[in-house]
Amino acid sequence: RMDSADDRSRSLEEREARELEDAMSFSWSEMEKEMKAAMAADARYERINETKKRVVSTARDYTEFKNFVACAEDNLKPVTSKELAELRTGKPGSWRKGVPKNGDASDRVADERVTFAASAKKPKTPLDFERDWRRLSQDDKAAYLERNNARIRKLWKLELDATLLSDILETLLQQDDDDALDWLRALAESHRFALNAAFVQDDHLKTRVMERLGVVEGDELYKAYEAAFSSSSFSLPPRE
């Protein structure tokens, strides 16, 4: 009986040791994965932020600024003179590495968008939202906002990329009045909203936003956009 009890005790200890070893192995594996993802996200954030600081005073217009930021987002490298020459002559070179063997680059992008729309995960950081938004087709963006409603509102309060603001406004204006106004209110509460709104160059878009806000009973939301959009080159539409 003593031997039987000792055997059971020894067997239990061995099983607990194996379970602890498995748990430690799993934890380390997950921790390594999370650390790599966090480091990649930090590097991407710094790359984008440094690009914004560098080109904000040198870009000729908003479109050029936006293109620089988009390149930093995907970590694209400048095209060399040799690669440009290969483009003109039609000779295969390093610029063709991104093109799939069966189909062209536009097919690949379309496939990525379809796949992404079908399996999109909830954004955990402002960078996740920015990445997702750029990949989504215009038809999928409203559904993406609705699917991640509460989470996106929280992320906007942390940070919102100025280069996305015009496109977000276009998407919101396609919604019904109640939904559009609710999201416009959330947008007005986003991080550095007034500063980001200064990058919106489309006066027609601004006018449509202000006209939509004209149906609001209170004045606070209208005044927030009025202050953000006001400039010497933009005249506000008459209030309804």
N, C-alpha and C positions, 0 to 999 in steps of 0.2 A: 504493500500500500504506500509506504514511504517513497519507493522508487517511482510508482505511478504518479504520485503527487509532484515529485521533483520533475518528472518528464513533462507533465502538464504545465508546470510553472516555467520550465525552460522553453517549451514550445510557444507559450504566450509571450515571453520576453523576445524571442526571435521574431515572432510575427509583428510585435509592436516596433521592433527595431527596423524591420523591412518597411513598414508603413511610414515611419518617421523619415527613413532615407528617401522613399518615393516622394513624400511631401516636400522635403528639402530640395530634391532635384527639380520638381515641378516649379517651385517658387523661384529658384534661381533662373530657370529657363524663361519664365514669364517676366521676371525682373529685367533680365538682359534685353528681352524684346521691347519692353516699355522704355528702357533707357535709350535704346537705339532710336526708337520713334521720337522720344522727347528731344534728343540731340539733333535729329534731322529737322524737327519742327523749329527748334531754336535757331539753327543755322539758316533755315529758309526765311524766318522772320527777320533776322539781322540782315540778310542779303537784300530783301525787299525794302527794309527801312533805310538802309544805306543808299540804295538806288534812289529812293524818293528824295532824300536829303540832297543828293548830288545833282539831280536833274530838275528839281523844282524851280531853280533860278536860271537854268540854262535852256530848258525846253522851249521851243518856239510857240507851241500851243498845247492845249489839253490833250489832243490826240497823240502828239509825240510823247508827252509825259506818260500817258496811259500805256503806250507801246513799250517804253522803257521798263515800266513796272511789270508788264506782262512777261517780258523777257527775263527779268530777274526772278519772277515767280517760278518759271520752268527751268531756271538756271541755264539759259541759252547762251552760247558763246558767239562773239562777233564773227561774221563771215569774212574769211580772208580774201585777198585779191586773187589768189590762185583758184579758190572755189568759185568766185564770181566768173573768172575766165572759163572754167569748166562748164558753168551754167550756160554761158553764151555759145560755147562751141558744141555743147551737147555731149561732151565726153563724160563717162561715168567717173565719179569721184566720191570723196567722203560725204558730200552733201546728200548722197542717195542712201545712206545707211539707214535712215529712218523710214524709208518707203518699203512696205511689205512686198514680197515676191509676187503674190497673187493679188493684184488690185493696187490702186494708187493711195496716196496719203489721205485724200478726202474720204475714201471708203473706210480707212482705218479710224478716222475721227468719228465718222457717223456710227460705226460699230461700237466705239467706246461710249458714245453718248447713249445709245440704246441699252447697252449692258449696264451702264451706271444708273440710268433711270429706273431700271428694273430691280436693282439691288442696292440702292443708296442706303447708307447707314446714317444714324443721327449724328449731326456735327457736334464734336466735343469742345472745339476751340474756334475762335474767330478765323483762324487759318483754314480749318476744315470747312467752314461755311464759304469762305472765299473760293477755295478749290472746287467745292461742289457747284457753286453758282456759275462759275465760268464753264464748267463741263455740261451743265444742263441745257437742253434745248429750250427755246422760249415757251413752248407749250407745257413743259414740265415744271417751270419755275413756280407758278401759282400753287400747284399741288405740293411742291416741296415746302413752301412756306406754311401751308395748312398742316402738313404732316408733322412739321417740327415747330409748331407755333410758339409754345412757351420757351423752348430751348433757344430759338433764334432771338427772341426778345432779350433774353439774358445776355447772349453773346454780343448783340448790338451795343449793349450798355458798356461792355468791356472794350470793344474796338470794332470799327467798321471802315473798311477800305474806301477811300474817297473815290477811287476809280470805278467802284461798283454802284455808286449812288444813282447815277442817271438811269442805268439799266433797271435798278430796283424800282425806281419811280415809274418807269414805263410799265413794268409788270403790275404795280399796284393800281395804276390808272385803268387797267383792263378789268378790274374787279367791280362788283356791285358797290354802291355808295357806302353802306354800313361797313363792309369788309375793308374797303379802300381807306376809309377814314380811320378805322381802328389801327390799320398798319401804318398809316401816315403819322398817327399819334405816337406809335412806338418808334418810328424812325426819328421823330423830333426829339425823343428822349435818348437817342443813341449817343455814343461817345464822340465828342467834338463835332456835333451835327452842323453847327453854324460854319465852322471852318471847312468841313467837307462840302457843304452846299456851295461854297465859293468856287468850287471846281466845276460846277454844272454850267456849261456854256450854252446850252440849248434854250433860247428864250421861249420858243414855242412850247417846250416841255414845262418850263416854269409857269407859263400862262395857263396851261391845262391843269397843273397842280393847284394853282390859286383859284381857278374857276371851280374845281371840285371842292375845295375847302370853303367856298362861298355858301355851301349848304349847311355848314356847322352852326348850331345855335349860339354857342359861346364864342368868344373872341380870342382866347389864349392860343389855341392851335394856329389860327390864321395869322396872329401876330408873330408867332415863332417862325413861320415860313416867310412871312413878309420881311422880317428883319434879316433872315438868312439870304434871301434872294435879292434884296434891294441893292441896286448898283446904278451908276450913272447911265449904263447902257440898257437897262431893263426897266420898263414902265409896268407897274402893276395894273391888272385889269380892274375895272370898277367892281366894288363889292355888291353881291346880289342882296 
